[in-house]
Amino acid sequence: MTADARDLMVTAQEVARLRDAQQLEVRDVALAALVLHVRRSAEQVEGSGSAEVSLSPEMLPMADEVREIMTSGEGDLRNSELVELARSEGSELSEYLGPVWRATKGY
């Protein structure tokens, strides 16, 4: 097993643990691969030393639900509000957000 594959499998195990999984599934590997890709991309940008490189990605258009939470309410938008929005969508990935939600709420 290559070092990259080992990193991916270790990260996938941690991803599976987030949802209290009984076994590692393909979706855990997929999410871990995405996490590692984003982390490595950020490290490459930070290590490039180029003054022209920006860490801020181009803004994408937002779905209505995201735009609404960004513009509604009073005061600063909190991380917990965004996590709650993600959990409310009921996607297959929402079960990963239980520990994240508890951490943002201070439980």
BELMO-V424007 format. One record per residue. N is the residue number from 1. RES is the residue in three letters. SS is DSSP state (@ for helix, = for strand, . for the rest). Layout:
n:N res:RES ss:SS
n:N res:RES ss:SS
//
This chain:
n:1 res:MET ss:.
n:2 res:THR ss:.
n:3 res:ALA ss:@
n:4 res:ASP ss:@
n:5 res:ALA ss:@
n:6 res:ARG ss:@
n:7 res:ASP ss:@
n:8 res:LEU ss:@
n:9 res:MET ss:@
n:10 res:VAL ss:@
n:11 res:THR ss:@
n:12 res:ALA ss:@
n:13 res:GLN ss:@
n:14 res:GLU ss:@
n:15 res:VAL ss:@
n:16 res:ALA ss:@
n:17 res:ARG ss:@
n:18 res:LEU ss:@
n:19 res:ARG ss:.
n:20 res:ASP ss:.
n:21 res:ALA ss:.
n:22 res:GLN ss:.
n:23 res:GLN ss:.
n:24 res:LEU ss:.
n:25 res:GLU ss:.
n:26 res:VAL ss:@
n:27 res:ARG ss:@
n:28 res:ASP ss:@
n:29 res:VAL ss:@
n:30 res:ALA ss:@
n:31 res:LEU ss:@
n:32 res:ALA ss:@
n:33 res:ALA ss:@
n:34 res:LEU ss:@
n:35 res:VAL ss:@
n:36 res:LEU ss:@
n:37 res:HIS ss:@
n:38 res:VAL ss:@
n:39 res:ARG ss:@
n:40 res:ARG ss:@
n:41 res:SER ss:@
n:42 res:ALA ss:@
n:43 res:GLU ss:@
n:44 res:GLN ss:@
n:45 res:VAL ss:@
n:46 res:GLU ss:@
n:47 res:GLY ss:@
n:48 res:SER ss:@
n:49 res:GLY ss:.
n:50 res:SER ss:.
n:51 res:ALA ss:.
n:52 res:GLU ss:.
n:53 res:VAL ss:.
n:54 res:SER ss:.
n:55 res:LEU ss:.
n:56 res:SER ss:.
n:57 res:PRO ss:.
n:58 res:GLU ss:.
n:59 res:MET ss:.
n:60 res:LEU ss:.
n:61 res:PRO ss:.
n:62 res:MET ss:.
n:63 res:ALA ss:.
n:64 res:ASP ss:@
n:65 res:GLU ss:@
n:66 res:VAL ss:@
n:67 res:ARG ss:@
n:68 res:GLU ss:@
n:69 res:ILE ss:@
n:70 res:MET ss:@
n:71 res:THR ss:@
n:72 res:SER ss:.
n:73 res:GLY ss:.
n:74 res:GLU ss:.
n:75 res:GLY ss:.
n:76 res:ASP ss:.
n:77 res:LEU ss:.
n:78 res:ARG ss:.
n:79 res:ASN ss:@
n:80 res:SER ss:@
n:81 res:GLU ss:@
n:82 res:LEU ss:@
n:83 res:VAL ss:@
n:84 res:GLU ss:@
n:85 res:LEU ss:@
n:86 res:ALA ss:@
n:87 res:ARG ss:@
n:88 res:SER ss:@
n:89 res:GLU ss:.
n:90 res:GLY ss:.
n:91 res:SER ss:.
n:92 res:GLU ss:@
n:93 res:LEU ss:@
n:94 res:SER ss:@
n:95 res:GLU ss:@
n:96 res:TYR ss:@
n:97 res:LEU ss:@
n:98 res:GLY ss:@
n:99 res:PRO ss:@
n:100 res:VAL ss:@
n:101 res:TRP ss:@
n:102 res:ARG ss:@
n:103 res:ALA ss:@
n:104 res:THR ss:@
n:105 res:LYS ss:@
n:106 res:GLY ss:.
n:107 res:TYR ss:.
//
